Amino acid sequence: MEKPRLVAIVGPTAAGKSSLALALARQFSGEIISADSVQVYRGLDIGTAKPSPADRRIVPHHLIDILNPDQDYSAALFRRQAGEIIRILHKRQKPIFVVGGTGLYLKALTRGLFRGPAANPGFRARLNLEADTKGSPFLHHRLHELDPEAAAGIHPQDRMRIVRALEVHSQSQRKISEFQKEHRFQETPYEVFKIGLFFEREELYNRIETRTEKMMERGWLEEVKTLLDQGYLPHLKALQSLGYKHIVSSLSGKISLEEAARLIKRDTRRYAKRQITWFKADPEISWFSPDPESRVLIEWKVASFLKRGRIVL
């Protein structure tokens, strides 16, 4: 049976991935799967730059607003859920666009994940209790001592991945990085055309600054206050994600709102640099600037790929 074809749109935050995906999905009558680890959460709308309700009425979007902020999500769960959606859309002969900046999710979807030791709920509970009292960076430091290669690729606040890496080591007495090397991410369940969007660094940073200011003007502070008033705890992974943790700190009186905005801009720039490093390591990505001429070229290549299953160079 012919493999499903996916058009993946990737790149750093604020590069215009969502708007390009919306335009292409409209042009080719397709649907969009979000590969964003925070857009899955209900109520986290402004700070995640979620597609608007109007855009989502124009083009169906999947894997957005599927969880409450206190629920866990992972690359493995994303791969399973996205795979089921792809199966249905492929059967309906719908063009499929995967868009997002969470590189691990795209890698898991298109290259698979290794099968490690089974979960140990008791061990996880103990580690999560430690993280609650001492912070996720405390566990990250422990992982660095056991598996520095794995720790280098995991953010100190990414509690779920840190806990899983420590769990794998505890269950198997082997490093998770060793399992990953053996697996080598060689699965190819789909035909994929990967489009990367890029700006020159100064222009990208200006876009990040402007977008952050607009998010604050749209009521990002009130959005976070509403989530806290609903009973969601500040230490939840969702509320410790990019930008949200700084607003939580402002609402708790630890920093001013002006300082929160400054830190959000700084950390978003740093996050964009990490995204660029991740995606630049993937030789399968075709890079484009977002100018009108490139848009025409992208549309032509997408049309060719969806028709023939290959990319015209």
Secondary structure in CASP SS format (residue, H / E / C, confidence):
PFRMAT SS
TARGET T0000
AUTHOR 0000-0000-0000
METHOD secondary structure of the structure
MODEL  1
M C 1.00
E C 1.00
K C 1.00
P C 1.00
R E 1.00
L E 1.00
V E 1.00
A E 1.00
I E 1.00
V E 1.00
G C 1.00
P C 1.00
T C 1.00
A C 1.00
A C 1.00
G C 1.00
K H 1.00
S H 1.00
S H 1.00
L H 1.00
A H 1.00
L H 1.00
A H 1.00
L H 1.00
A H 1.00
R H 1.00
Q H 1.00
F C 1.00
S C 1.00
G C 1.00
E E 1.00
I E 1.00
I E 1.00
S E 1.00
A C 1.00
D C 1.00
S C 1.00
V C 1.00
Q C 1.00
V C 1.00
Y E 1.00
R C 1.00
G C 1.00
L C 1.00
D C 1.00
I C 1.00
G C 1.00
T C 1.00
A C 1.00
K C 1.00
P C 1.00
S C 1.00
P H 1.00
A H 1.00
D H 1.00
R H 1.00
R H 1.00
I H 1.00
V C 1.00
P C 1.00
H E 1.00
H E 1.00
L C 1.00
I C 1.00
D C 1.00
I C 1.00
L E 1.00
N C 1.00
P C 1.00
D C 1.00
Q C 1.00
D C 1.00
Y C 1.00
S C 1.00
A H 1.00
A H 1.00
L H 1.00
F H 1.00
R H 1.00
R H 1.00
Q H 1.00
A H 1.00
G H 1.00
E H 1.00
I H 1.00
I H 1.00
R H 1.00
I H 1.00
L H 1.00
H H 1.00
K H 1.00
R C 1.00
Q C 1.00
K C 1.00
P C 1.00
I E 1.00
F E 1.00
V E 1.00
V E 1.00
G C 1.00
G C 1.00
T C 1.00
G H 1.00
L H 1.00
Y H 1.00
L H 1.00
K H 1.00
A H 1.00
L H 1.00
T H 1.00
R H 1.00
G C 1.00
L C 1.00
F C 1.00
R C 1.00
G C 1.00
P C 1.00
A C 1.00
A C 1.00
N C 1.00
P H 1.00
G H 1.00
F H 1.00
R H 1.00
A H 1.00
R H 1.00
L H 1.00
N H 1.00
L H 1.00
E H 1.00
A H 1.00
D H 1.00
T H 1.00
K H 1.00
G C 1.00
S H 1.00
P H 1.00
F H 1.00
L H 1.00
H H 1.00
H H 1.00
R H 1.00
L H 1.00
H H 1.00
E H 1.00
L H 1.00
D C 1.00
P H 1.00
E H 1.00
A H 1.00
A H 1.00
A H 1.00
G C 1.00
I C 1.00
H C 1.00
P C 1.00
Q C 1.00
D C 1.00
R H 1.00
M H 1.00
R H 1.00
I H 1.00
V H 1.00
R H 1.00
A H 1.00
L H 1.00
E H 1.00
V H 1.00
H H 1.00
S H 1.00
Q H 1.00
S H 1.00
Q C 1.00
R C 1.00
K C 1.00
I H 1.00
S H 1.00
E H 1.00
F H 1.00
Q H 1.00
K H 1.00
E H 1.00
H H 1.00
R C 1.00
F C 1.00
Q C 1.00
E C 1.00
T C 1.00
P C 1.00
Y C 1.00
E E 1.00
V E 1.00
F E 1.00
K E 1.00
I E 1.00
G E 1.00
L E 1.00
F C 1.00
F C 1.00
E C 1.00
R H 1.00
E H 1.00
E H 1.00
L H 1.00
Y H 1.00
N H 1.00
R H 1.00
I H 1.00
E H 1.00
T H 1.00
R H 1.00
T H 1.00
E H 1.00
K H 1.00
M H 1.00
M H 1.00
E H 1.00
R C 1.00
G C 1.00
W H 1.00
L H 1.00
E H 1.00
E H 1.00
V H 1.00
K H 1.00
T H 1.00
L H 1.00
L H 1.00
D H 1.00
Q C 1.00
G C 1.00
Y C 1.00
L C 1.00
P C 1.00
H C 1.00
L C 1.00
K C 1.00
A H 1.00
L H 1.00
Q H 1.00
S C 1.00
L C 1.00
G C 1.00
Y H 1.00
K H 1.00
H H 1.00
I H 1.00
V H 1.00
S H 1.00
S H 1.00
L H 1.00
S C 1.00
G C 1.00
K C 1.00
I C 1.00
S C 1.00
L H 1.00
E H 1.00
E H 1.00
A H 1.00
A H 1.00
R H 1.00
L H 1.00
I H 1.00
K H 1.00
R H 1.00
D H 1.00
T H 1.00
R H 1.00
R H 1.00
Y H 1.00
A H 1.00
K H 1.00
R H 1.00
Q H 1.00
I H 1.00
T H 1.00
W H 1.00
F H 1.00
K H 1.00
A C 1.00
D C 1.00
P C 1.00
E C 1.00
I E 1.00
S E 1.00
W E 1.00
F E 1.00
S C 1.00
P C 1.00
D C 1.00
P H 1.00
E H 1.00
S H 1.00
R H 1.00
V H 1.00
L H 1.00
I H 1.00
E H 1.00
W H 1.00
K H 1.00
V H 1.00
A H 1.00
S H 1.00
F H 1.00
L H 1.00
K H 1.00
R H 1.00
G C 1.00
R C 1.00
I C 1.00
V C 1.00
L C 1.00
END
